[in-house]
Amino acid sequence: MKIVMLGAPGAGKGTQAKKIADKWQVPHISTGDIFRANIKNGTELGNKAKTFMDQGLLVPDELVVDLVVDRVKQEDCANGYVLDGFPRTIPQAAALDKALAAIGGKIDFAINVEVPDENIINRMSGRRACVACGATYHLVHIPTKVEGICDRCGAELILREDDKPETVKKRLDVYHEQTQPLIDYYTKQGVLEEVDGTKDMEEVFGAIVKVLEA
């Protein structure tokens, strides 16, 4: 079962990817983790990626695809995997398909966790982070005992730059421009499945399980 997770930033696709990986005992693969592992281990691909990252540049598509394919060729991926945060663009998806076909593989499901923009903006702008210990809260879903104060260490909570409505809106605009076309791409391939991401986390997971077990 080879799965690609799609969904806007803050839609909860990372959480669902982990739950799928746990239930089916397959690796949850995020490009960030692959980069870190390769750089830490000083692999040839990792060193190449590091030269771009050190200059604040995006790692080119071909190199990202090489890193992903190198990862999915490993033994623990024999029964499948969940790709989270990749591919992000049509060229990446096409390159991934080509590379997988060369090793006799293909994507079985692309799961889109669908959440309207306004829900995501509300969800993320309600987040608060502790300046001291890094604990995270939410004004509605995970409130603190004392408003604005961390339950764990008593330090002040802040709204991170990343979670400010205007920042979230910008990230969503980039997502719609670059990643939304992937929904059409995987629909044409007949592998796209959509789930309603506005529901409770367990309900969303239940819907995904239904899709995968159908």
N, C-alpha and C positions, 0 to 999 in steps of 0.2 A: 504494500500500500504506500504509494509515493504521493505525498500531498504538498500542495503549495497553499499557504495561508495568505489571503488578501483582506484588506480593510484599512481604513484611514488611521492615522496616528491617534491613539486613544480609544480605538474601537474595541480593544480587548483581545485582539488576535493573538498576542503573545501568551496571554493567560490560557487561552483555549488550545494553542499549539502545545503547551506544556502538558495540559490535561490529556490530549490525544496521545502524546508520546508516552505518558505514564500508563494509560489504559492498555495500549497495544504494545508496550515495551519496545518502542522504536526510538531512535535518536531525534531530539528536537534540535534542529540546526539553524542557528542564526549567523548571518555573515560576520557580525561583530565578533562572535566567539571564534569563528574560523580564523579571522585576521589575527586575533590575540594569540591563539594557539600556535599558528605558523610563525608569527614574529618571535614569540617566546622560545620556540624550538629552533629558531634560526634557519628555517627551511629556505630553499631557493625562492619559492613563491612568496614566502613571508618577507624575505629581504626586498624583493621587488616591490611588494605592496607598501613596505615601510618607507621606501624612497619617495613615493607619492604622498603618503600621509604626513611625513615629516615636513613636506613643503606646503601642507595645507591643501593639497589637490585631491580630487576624487580619484579613487583607484579605477583604471580603465575597465570597461565591461569584459574584455577578453580575459583579463587577469582574474577578475572576480569569478567568472564562469570556470576558469581553470581551478581555482581554489575550491569552489563548490563541488565540481566533478571529482576532484581529488578526494574530497571528504566523503562523497556518497559511494565511492569505490571501496571504502574501508569495510571490513568484515561486519561491523555492528549494524551496517545499513542493508544487509542481505535481505531482511524481511520488510524493508521500507524505511521511511523517514518523513519528518515534517519540516518543510522549509519555511522559515519565518523571516520576512523582510527581504526576500529575494525570490523571484526577480521583481524589479521595480519598474522596468520599462519593457516595451515590445522587443527592442534589439536584444536585451538580456534574456527574455523568454525564448526568443527564436534561437539564440546561441546555446541556451541550456538544452532545448529540445534536440538540437543537432548533435550536441555532445553526448546526451543520454542515448540517442538512437545508435550512436557509434559503439556504445557498450551494451546494446540490447535492452535499454530501459526507456521508460516514458512516464510522464506525470499522469496519475490515475484520477486525482481529484484536485480541483482548485476551489477552495472554500472561501467565500466572501462573507465576512462578518459586517453586515450592513447597518450603519448607524447614521442618522441625519447629522449634518454639520452642527446644527444648533445644540443638539444633545451633547456632542463631543466638546463644544466650547464650554457649555455649562458644567460638564463632568470635570474637565481639566482645570477650569478657573476656580473650582471649589477645592482643589488640592492645596494642602499646606505642608511645608517641610520644616523640620527643626534645624536651626542654624548650627546647633552643637553636635547632636548625635546622628542626624540624618534620617530620623524616623519620619514617616509620611502619614498624613491624615487627610480627611475630607470633611468639609463643613457639614455635609448632609449625611454621607454614608459612614464615615469613621470620625465622628466629632471627638474633641478632647474634653476632659472633665471640666477644665477651666479654659474659656475661650482664648485662643492665641498663645496658649502655654503648652509645652510638650508634657504629656503624661509621664514619659520615661525619665526625663532629666530636668524638667522645669525651665528649660531655655525657651526663648521666643520662637514663634513660628513665622515663616514668611511665605509669600506667594512667589514661586520661582519665576524667573524671566521666561522660561520655556512654557510655563502654564498660563501666562497672561493672555487674555482673549485675543489681542492683536497678533501675538506670536503664533498662537494656535491657528488663527484664521490664515496666516501666511503659509503655515505648514500644510493646511488643508488645500489651499489653492495649488501648491506644488503637487500634492498628491493627486488632485483631480486632473491636472494637466498631464502628469507623467504616468501615473499608475492606473487611473480609471480605464484607459484603453485596454489594459490587460483583461478587464472583465469581458470585453467584446472578443478579445483574442481567445480566451479559454472557453467562452460560450460557443464560438465557431468550432472548437475542437470537441465540443460535447462533454466537457469534463467539469464545467462550472456548476457549483451548488451554492445557493444563497441562504444565509440564516439571519434571523432578526436579532441584531446585537443589542437592541434596547432592553431586552428582557433580562431577568435575573441571570447571573453567571451560570448557575446550574441548569437553568432552562435552556440557555444557549448551547451548553454542552450536550444536553439531551437531544436537541435538534440535530447537532453534528453527528452524534452517535447513530441516530436514525438513518441519516444520509449514508454514513460509512458502512452500516450493516445491511442496508437495503439490498 
